[in-house]
Structures are given as C-alpha cells and as structure tokens.
Amino acid sequence: MTRKFEDSKAPWAPKIPVGWKAIRNKFLLIGSYSGGTPAATNPRFYNDEGIPFISIADMSNVDYVEKTEKHVTEAGMTDKNLQIVPRGSVIYSMYATVGHVAETKIDATISQAMIALYLSEKYDKAYYKYSLQAIRDYIFGSAEGTTQMNLNAQKVYEMFLLQPPIPEQQSIVSYLDQKCAAIDEAIAKHRQIIEKLEEYRSIQISSMATKGINPDSPLRVSGTDWYGKIPKNWEIKRFKYVAEVKSNLVDPKPYMALNQIGPDLIEKNSGRLVGSRTVEEAGVISGNHLFHAGQILYSKVRPALNKVVIAPFDGLCSADMYPIETSMDAEYLKYQMLSKPFAEQVRIIAMIRVKMPKINQDELGDVLCVVPPMGQQKEIASSITEMCNQIEAVISRHNEIIEKLEEYRKSIIYNAVTGKIDCREVV
C-alpha cells in the first residue's frame, strides 16, 4: 500500500506520513539536566572511588556509557551543585562531538558539555535515540562557534522530532536494530583489519630502524638491553649527541597567517600529519615555538602516544612540543623515535609524572639511540617510507569503505525515522 505524506513543521523532515506528528523535543520530556565540571586542579574534587563523572571523551564513541575515566567526590558534587543522572538516561552532546547520543548504564553525573534528557514513558526510548541520530547533520546548522561548534539547552528543547504511533515506533526500532547491527559488524571487521595493519607497521618500523634492512648484516652486542644486538658498524649514542631541541617561544600575534601544529594534528605511531590550520584558526593566544621546514616536531606531553613528524613548512607549534634539529638524517631519526626501544625508554621516564606524563629536554637528551652510517640511515628511511606508504594505501581503502558504510547507516536511520521506509511492511 502506497503511503501518503503531508507537510511537516520539522525543517529536517518537510514531509511526513499522514497520522504522524512533528513535535518539539521539550514536549517529549519529563525533565532534563545539564551538569558542570569541578576544577581539575583541586585534589579534593576527584578520586578513584567517587561518583562516576561522564565527560565528552567518555561518551563520544559509544552507544552506552558503562564506565568513566574520572570520579567526583562529594566535595566536587557540592562545588558545582551536581546531580545524579540515573542509569537508563539519554545523554546528548552539546559541545565538541555535537549531536552524539548515548545512554547511561550507570548512575553518574555529567559535565556541562552534555545534557541528560529524561523521556516520557509515552515515547519509545530506542526510537528517540534513533531520531536524535537522524537529525545530527541538520543540527550542525543550529550549532554556534568558530573553532568548536556548540549547542545550548534551549536549542535542544526546541528541536522538532517526529512522533509516529507507538506500535510504529517499535517497528522502526526492530528494523533499524537489525540493519544497523549488520552494518556495525561490517564496520568493526574493517577496523580490526586497520588495527592489524597499524600494528604490523609499528613492528616493521621498530625492526628496520633499529636492526637495519639487511638480514645478513653481521651483528654485535650493543651493550644495552634496549637494543640487544645491532649491526656491527652501528653506534649507540645518547640523543643529545645527535640532536638538539630548538626552543623558540614567540608571541603568536605576528604569525597569525602561518600554519600551526599541535599534538592533535599528528597521528600516533605513524609520523603522519593529519590536518592543517592557521595560528588564527587554532585560536592561539599564548607562546608557541617557531619552527622551520625539515625540523622534527615531537610531542613532549603523553609521549607514549608517539607523536613525531617532520615539519613540511615553517610555522608555529604548541608549547607542548619540541622542534628538533639533528646531525643525522631527519627522516631516519623520526622513524627511530617511533621505534619501540626508543619509545619505551621515554615511556618509563614519563611515568614519573602520573597526572600528565611528559619528558623534559634533559631527560630526552639522555635517551639512548642507535646511529648507523649516514648512507644506511638514508637507505633505511627510504625503505620504511615506501613500506608505510603501501600500508597507508591499504588503510585508506578500508577507511573509505567504513565511511561509505557509516553514510549508508545514516541514510537507513533517516529514511526509517521519517517514514520513507515503511517498517511495518519489512519487519
């Protein structure tokens, strides 16, 4: 039977099935709550046994929040007059990952970056969550901000959602649960392949950068457990004898048109730059290091993430990074800094600073590294780059497939939630 449609008040769904309603979100709710964040610098506000505290990071990539990184004490709850959000609540992101929706599986409190939506029992919760997913692209047009898109509670209340009869809401949920599960399974398989490729890349970088590319090279004992046996004509030196940190903190104001690099723009474990922005776009107001093309940029904060890159241009980098010059081949040294023996030394040093692991210049200078002859450095770097490019090409293909699957998932949800797919006939 052909379904009939009529005009709708919802701008994201201008036509809806006859008998459905477009209704503002606030009329579907029996209440809501947006939280706050106690000062992270006050040790009285957080501990490991307190009330789970949901931040954007805890909800960004999950459908259900079952654990949190931080826990708030009673003092922290009182400081921001926080409330408990009961398990089973829908939480909706208003900052950063705008429009992401999740459900709590624990009693918790939340930051101001999200809002807890307490749904009326007259509306199916699963259909409601699918509806919020369906309008995510649209609500970006309602979000505000330059460097970060934000919503506010009033805009969330005033959003139009669709209200089919309850039995049809349930039919839509049954259809989408089945379809999305199959899509999610396919996406998970491609992500597993990517993880294995990334792991293989890291293993190969470590092996080639610290043992060379000639399996027949005669070896000798290096004298350090970090590197074991190394090619006979290689040396062991401390980092400070082959490289130098070129700190050059400047006021960003005269450099607004230059590109700026922070740790967030460097892919972990690969040595790849994954984005670009100007100093102005990054909103930099405090001192940054002025760096030059060809220098190595290394993140001194959370160094276990292995964020190292060769600067492709002149620009500014975060004060959390070191610009480095070296007497070695820069590309080779980059790969050695990504290797497990080098990274493990750094990780152990940085563990001393539990709250924010980082490594200072003197500590970095004492890290041991291997030094092949210059000709071998260039040859090894070239071979590693070729290997990484081949792996990256395969990873890119899998990411393209994932992107298409995610777009297909979005279209399925949108078409079902708006009645373009009549789920009563396909369930």
C-alpha positions as CSV (number, residue, x, y, z in Angstrom):
1,M,0.0,0.0,0.0
2,T,1.4,3.4,-1.0
3,R,2.0,5.6,2.0
4,K,0.6,9.2,1.9
5,F,2.6,12.1,3.1
6,E,1.8,15.6,4.3
7,D,3.6,18.8,5.2
8,S,5.6,18.8,8.5
9,K,6.7,21.5,10.9
10,A,10.1,19.8,11.2
11,P,12.6,21.6,8.9
12,W,14.8,18.4,8.7
13,A,11.8,16.3,7.6
14,P,9.5,18.6,5.5
15,K,7.2,15.7,4.5
16,I,6.0,13.0,7.0
17,P,3.4,10.2,6.8
18,V,-0.2,11.1,7.4
19,G,-1.0,10.4,11.0
20,W,2.5,11.3,12.3
21,K,3.2,14.5,14.3
22,A,6.1,16.9,14.4
23,I,6.6,17.9,18.0
24,R,9.1,19.9,19.8
25,N,11.6,17.9,21.9
26,K,10.6,19.6,25.2
27,F,7.1,18.1,24.9
28,L,8.5,14.6,24.8
29,L,10.5,15.1,28.1
30,I,9.6,15.0,31.7
31,G,12.8,16.8,32.6
32,S,16.4,17.4,31.8
33,Y,19.7,18.2,33.4
34,S,23.0,19.8,32.3
35,G,25.9,19.4,34.7
36,G,29.2,21.1,35.4
37,T,32.9,20.4,35.9
38,P,34.6,20.8,39.2
39,A,38.1,22.3,39.0
40,A,40.6,19.5,37.9
41,T,43.3,21.3,39.9
42,N,41.6,20.7,43.2
43,P,42.6,17.2,44.6
44,R,39.5,17.3,46.9
45,F,37.1,17.0,44.0
46,Y,38.3,13.8,42.3
47,N,39.3,10.3,43.5
48,D,39.0,6.7,42.3
49,E,36.1,5.7,44.4
50,G,33.7,8.7,43.9
51,I,30.7,9.1,41.7
52,P,31.3,8.4,38.0
53,F,31.8,11.6,36.1
54,I,30.8,11.5,32.4
55,S,32.9,13.7,30.1
56,I,32.6,14.1,26.4
57,A,35.5,11.7,26.0
58,D,33.6,9.0,27.9
59,M,30.5,9.2,25.6
60,S,32.0,10.2,22.2
61,N,32.5,6.8,20.6
62,V,30.0,4.6,22.5
63,D,26.2,4.0,22.4
64,Y,26.2,3.1,26.1
65,V,28.3,4.6,28.9
66,E,29.3,1.9,31.3
67,K,32.4,3.4,32.9
68,T,34.1,6.8,33.2
69,E,37.7,7.9,33.4
70,K,37.1,10.3,36.3
71,H,35.1,10.0,39.6
72,V,33.9,13.0,41.6
73,T,33.9,13.3,45.4
74,E,31.1,14.6,47.5
75,A,33.1,17.9,47.7
76,G,33.2,18.1,43.9
77,M,29.5,17.4,43.7
78,T,28.8,20.2,46.2
79,D,31.2,22.6,44.4
80,K,29.2,22.6,41.2
81,N,25.8,21.6,42.8
82,L,25.9,18.4,40.6
83,Q,23.0,16.0,40.4
84,I,23.0,12.2,39.9
85,V,21.8,11.2,36.4
86,P,20.1,7.8,36.9
87,R,21.1,4.8,34.7
88,G,19.0,4.4,31.6
89,S,19.1,8.2,30.9
90,V,19.7,9.5,27.4
91,I,22.6,11.9,27.3
92,Y,23.2,14.3,24.4
93,S,26.4,16.1,23.5
94,M,26.1,19.9,23.1
95,Y,29.9,20.7,22.7
96,A,32.7,19.2,20.6
97,T,31.1,16.0,19.3
98,V,27.8,17.9,18.8
99,G,24.7,15.7,18.5
100,H,26.2,12.5,19.7
101,V,23.7,10.4,21.7
102,A,24.3,7.7,24.3
103,E,22.6,6.0,27.2
104,T,23.9,5.6,30.7
105,K,24.3,2.1,32.1
106,I,25.4,3.5,35.5
107,D,24.3,6.2,37.9
108,A,26.6,9.1,37.3
109,T,26.9,12.9,37.0
110,I,27.8,14.8,33.8
111,S,29.7,17.8,32.6
112,Q,28.2,20.9,31.2
113,A,29.2,19.7,27.7
114,M,26.1,17.4,27.6
115,I,22.5,17.3,28.6
116,A,20.6,14.4,30.2
117,L,17.2,14.0,28.6
118,Y,14.5,12.3,30.8
119,L,12.0,10.9,28.3
120,S,8.3,10.5,28.9
121,E,7.2,6.8,29.0
122,K,4.7,7.6,26.2
123,Y,7.6,7.7,23.8
124,D,9.9,4.7,22.8
125,K,13.4,5.4,24.1
126,A,15.1,3.4,21.3
127,Y,13.1,5.3,18.7
128,Y,14.0,8.6,20.4
129,K,17.7,7.8,20.3
130,Y,17.5,6.9,16.6
131,S,15.6,10.2,16.0
132,L,18.4,12.2,17.6
133,Q,20.9,10.4,15.4
134,A,18.8,11.1,12.3
135,I,18.9,14.9,12.9
136,R,22.6,15.1,13.7
137,D,23.7,16.5,10.3
138,Y,20.8,19.1,10.5
139,I,21.6,20.3,14.0
140,F,25.1,21.3,12.9
141,G,23.4,24.2,11.2
142,S,22.0,25.2,14.6
143,A,25.3,25.0,16.4
144,E,27.4,28.0,17.1
145,G,31.1,28.6,17.4
146,T,34.2,29.2,15.3
147,T,36.8,26.7,16.4
148,Q,34.2,24.5,18.1
149,M,30.6,24.0,17.3
150,N,28.2,24.2,20.3
151,L,24.5,23.9,21.1
152,N,22.7,25.1,24.2
153,A,19.9,23.5,26.2
154,Q,17.2,25.9,24.7
155,K,18.0,24.8,21.2
156,V,17.9,21.1,22.2
157,Y,14.4,21.7,23.8
158,E,13.1,23.5,20.7
159,M,14.2,20.9,18.2
160,F,11.4,19.2,16.3
161,L,11.2,15.4,16.4
162,L,8.7,13.1,14.8
163,Q,6.0,11.2,16.7
164,P,4.6,8.1,14.9
165,P,2.1,5.9,16.8
166,I,3.9,3.8,19.4
167,P,3.5,0.5,17.5
168,E,5.1,2.0,14.5
169,Q,8.0,3.4,16.6
170,Q,8.6,-0.1,17.8
171,S,8.5,-1.4,14.2
172,I,11.1,1.2,13.2
173,V,13.3,0.2,16.1
174,S,13.1,-3.5,15.2
175,Y,14.0,-2.8,11.6
176,L,16.9,-0.4,12.5
177,D,18.3,-2.7,15.2
178,Q,18.6,-5.5,12.6
179,K,20.0,-3.3,9.8
180,C,22.4,-1.3,12.0
181,A,23.8,-4.5,13.7
182,A,24.8,-5.9,10.3
183,I,26.4,-2.6,9.3
184,D,28.2,-2.2,12.6
185,E,29.6,-5.7,12.3
186,A,31.0,-4.9,8.8
187,I,32.5,-1.7,10.1
188,A,34.1,-3.5,13.1
189,K,35.7,-6.0,10.8
190,H,37.3,-3.3,8.7
191,R,38.5,-1.5,11.8
192,Q,40.1,-4.7,13.0
193,I,42.0,-5.0,9.8
194,I,43.2,-1.4,10.1
195,E,44.4,-2.1,13.7
196,K,46.4,-5.2,12.5
197,L,47.9,-3.1,9.7
198,E,48.9,-0.4,12.1
199,E,50.4,-2.9,14.5
200,Y,52.3,-4.5,11.6
201,R,53.6,-1.1,10.6
202,S,54.8,-0.3,14.1
203,I,56.6,-3.7,14.3
204,Q,58.3,-3.1,10.9
205,I,59.4,0.4,11.8
206,S,61.0,-0.8,15.0
207,S,62.8,-3.7,13.3
208,M,64.0,-1.7,10.3
209,A,65.0,1.4,12.3
210,T,67.0,-0.5,15.0
211,K,68.3,-3.6,13.1
212,G,68.6,-2.3,9.5
213,I,67.2,-3.7,6.3
214,N,69.9,-6.3,5.5
215,P,69.2,-9.6,7.3
216,D,72.7,-10.8,6.6
217,S,74.5,-7.9,8.3
218,P,77.0,-9.2,11.0
219,L,75.8,-8.2,14.5
220,R,77.4,-7.2,17.7
221,V,76.2,-6.8,21.3
222,S,75.1,-3.2,21.7
223,G,75.9,-3.1,25.5
224,T,72.3,-2.0,26.3
225,D,69.2,-4.2,26.9
226,W,67.2,-1.6,24.9
227,Y,68.7,-2.6,21.6
228,G,70.2,-6.0,22.2
229,K,72.3,-6.9,19.1
230,I,72.8,-4.3,16.4
231,P,74.7,-4.3,13.1
232,K,78.5,-4.3,13.6
233,N,79.2,-0.8,12.2
234,W,76.5,0.9,14.2
235,E,77.0,3.0,17.3
236,I,75.0,3.7,20.5
237,K,74.7,7.3,21.5
238,R,72.6,9.5,23.7
239,F,70.0,11.6,21.9
240,K,71.7,14.9,23.0
241,Y,74.8,14.0,21.0
242,V,72.9,13.6,17.7
243,A,70.0,16.1,18.1
244,E,69.2,19.4,19.7
245,V,65.9,20.9,20.9
246,K,65.5,24.3,19.3
247,S,63.1,26.0,21.7
248,N,61.9,29.3,20.2
249,L,58.9,30.5,22.0
250,V,57.3,33.6,20.4
251,D,54.2,35.7,20.7
252,P,51.7,34.3,18.2
253,K,50.3,37.7,17.2
254,P,52.7,38.5,14.3
255,Y,52.3,34.9,12.9
256,M,48.5,34.5,12.6
257,A,48.7,33.6,8.9
258,L,51.3,30.8,9.4
259,N,50.2,27.2,9.9
260,Q,50.1,25.8,13.5
261,I,50.7,22.3,14.5
262,G,49.6,20.7,17.8
263,P,49.8,17.1,19.0
264,D,46.2,16.6,17.9
265,L,47.2,17.0,14.3
266,I,49.8,14.2,14.4
267,E,48.8,10.6,14.0
268,K,50.2,8.4,16.8
269,N,52.8,5.8,15.9
270,S,53.0,6.7,12.2
271,G,54.8,10.1,11.9
272,R,52.0,11.5,9.7
273,L,50.5,15.0,9.8
274,V,46.7,14.5,9.6
275,G,45.4,18.1,9.3
276,S,46.2,21.7,8.9
277,R,45.1,25.1,10.4
278,T,46.4,28.6,10.7
279,V,47.5,30.1,14.0
280,E,44.4,32.3,13.8
281,E,42.1,29.3,13.2
282,A,43.7,27.4,16.1
283,G,42.9,30.4,18.4
284,V,46.4,30.5,19.8
285,I,46.9,33.3,22.4
286,S,49.9,32.0,24.4
287,G,53.5,31.5,23.4
288,N,54.2,28.8,20.7
289,H,57.5,27.6,19.2
290,L,58.5,29.0,15.8
291,F,59.7,26.0,13.8
292,H,61.2,25.6,10.3
293,A,60.6,23.2,7.5
294,G,62.6,20.0,7.9
295,Q,62.8,20.1,11.7
296,I,61.4,17.2,13.7
297,L,58.4,18.1,15.8
298,Y,58.0,15.9,18.9
299,S,55.2,15.9,21.5
300,K,56.7,16.0,25.0
301,V,53.3,15.5,26.6
302,R,51.9,12.0,26.8
303,P,54.9,10.8,24.8
304,A,53.6,7.2,24.9
305,L,51.3,8.2,22.0
306,N,54.4,8.5,19.8
307,K,53.6,11.7,18.0
308,V,56.5,12.7,15.8
309,V,56.5,14.4,12.4
310,I,58.9,16.2,10.0
311,A,57.7,19.8,9.6
312,P,56.7,20.3,5.9
313,F,56.6,24.1,6.3
314,D,57.6,26.9,8.5
315,G,55.1,27.6,11.3
316,L,54.3,27.6,15.0
317,C,53.9,24.5,17.1
318,S,52.3,24.0,20.5
319,A,54.5,24.7,23.6
320,D,53.8,21.0,24.4
321,M,56.1,20.1,21.5
322,Y,59.8,20.3,20.8
323,P,61.2,21.5,17.5
324,I,64.4,19.3,17.0
325,E,67.4,19.6,14.6
326,T,69.7,16.7,14.1
327,S,73.1,15.8,12.6
328,M,71.5,12.5,11.5
329,D,69.1,12.0,8.6
330,A,66.0,13.6,10.0
331,E,63.6,11.1,8.3
332,Y,65.6,8.2,9.8
333,L,65.7,9.7,13.3
334,K,61.9,10.3,13.1
335,Y,61.4,6.6,12.5
336,Q,63.8,5.6,15.3
337,M,61.9,7.9,17.7
338,L,58.8,5.9,16.7
339,S,60.5,2.6,17.4
340,K,59.6,0.5,20.4
341,P,63.1,0.7,22.1
342,F,63.2,4.5,21.9
343,A,59.5,4.9,22.9
344,E,59.8,2.5,25.8
345,Q,62.7,4.5,27.3
346,V,60.6,7.7,27.0
347,R,57.5,6.0,28.5
348,I,59.4,4.8,31.6
349,I,60.8,8.3,32.2
350,A,57.4,10.0,31.7
351,M,55.7,7.6,34.1
352,I,57.1,9.6,37.0
353,R,54.6,12.4,36.2
354,V,51.4,10.4,36.7
355,K,48.8,13.1,36.2
356,M,50.3,14.4,33.0
357,P,53.1,12.2,31.6
358,K,55.8,14.3,29.8
359,I,59.5,14.4,29.2
360,N,61.8,17.4,29.6
361,Q,64.7,18.3,27.4
362,D,67.4,16.9,29.7
363,E,65.5,13.6,30.1
364,L,65.0,13.3,26.3
365,G,68.7,14.1,25.8
366,D,69.7,11.0,27.9
367,V,67.6,8.6,25.8
368,L,69.8,6.0,24.0
369,C,69.6,5.7,20.2
370,V,71.4,3.7,17.6
371,V,73.4,5.5,14.9
372,P,74.1,3.8,11.6
373,P,76.4,5.3,9.0
374,M,74.7,8.2,7.1
375,G,74.3,6.2,3.9
376,Q,72.5,3.4,5.7
377,Q,70.3,6.0,7.5
378,K,69.0,7.3,4.2
379,E,68.6,3.9,2.8
380,I,66.6,2.7,5.8
381,A,64.5,5.8,5.9
382,S,63.6,5.4,2.2
383,S,62.7,1.7,2.7
384,I,60.5,2.5,5.8
385,T,58.7,5.3,3.9
386,E,58.0,3.0,1.0
387,M,56.6,0.3,3.3
388,C,54.5,2.9,5.2
389,N,53.1,4.3,2.0
390,Q,52.0,0.9,0.9
391,I,50.3,0.2,4.2
392,E,48.7,3.6,4.3
393,A,47.2,3.0,0.8
394,V,45.5,-0.2,2.1
395,I,44.4,1.5,5.3
396,S,42.9,4.4,3.2
397,R,40.8,1.9,1.2
398,H,39.4,0.3,4.3
399,N,38.6,3.8,5.8
400,E,36.8,4.7,2.5
401,I,34.7,1.5,2.9
402,I,34.0,2.4,6.6
403,E,33.0,5.9,5.5
404,K,30.5,4.6,2.9
405,L,29.1,2.1,5.5
406,E,28.6,4.9,8.0
407,E,26.9,7.1,5.4
408,Y,24.6,4.1,4.5
409,R,23.8,3.7,8.2
410,K,22.9,7.3,8.5
411,S,20.6,7.2,5.4
412,I,18.9,4.0,6.6
413,I,18.2,5.6,10.0
414,Y,17.0,8.9,8.4
415,N,14.7,7.1,6.0
416,A,13.2,4.8,8.6
417,V,12.7,7.6,11.2
418,T,11.0,9.9,8.7
419,G,8.7,7.1,7.3
420,K,10.3,6.9,3.9
421,I,10.8,3.3,4.7
422,D,7.6,1.7,5.9
423,C,9.0,-0.5,8.6
424,R,5.6,-2.1,9.3
425,E,5.9,-3.9,5.9
426,V,9.6,-5.0,6.2
427,V,9.9,-6.1,9.8
